[in-house]
Amino acid sequence: MGRYVTVSAKVRRELLEEARRLNINVSELIRRALEEEVRRRKLVNLEEKLKKKHNTLAKIEIDEIVRLIREDREAR
């Protein structure tokens, strides 16, 4: 396994007590929530990058690319 670190958060005592009464594994819940948020943020960042690249890619003419590929293949 990878290296682990301990993180902490302050929550109202009543909230923690209620979570314990409901048999909520707080550590697992925090771990899952953090993993999901990291995954979500990565997807948002990727989407932003793709949107930026879309403008560049939209300028490329497919017919020109196909022509260049064919020329390259014929030259070999």
C-alpha positions, 0 to 999 in steps of 0.5 A: 500500500501507499504511504498514509497520512492522518487528516483531521477536521473539526465537527460538532460533537453532536454530529460525531455522536449522531454518526456513531449512533448511526454506525457511520464509519467516519474515516471511510466516509471522509476517505471516500468523499475526498477520493470522489472530490479529487476525481471530480476536480480532475474531470473538471480540469480535463474538461476545461483543457479539452474546451481550450484545445477544441478551438485549436482542433476546430481550425484543422481541416480533416481533408488536409490531414487525410491528404498529408497522410496519403502523401506520406504513405505514398512517399514510403 
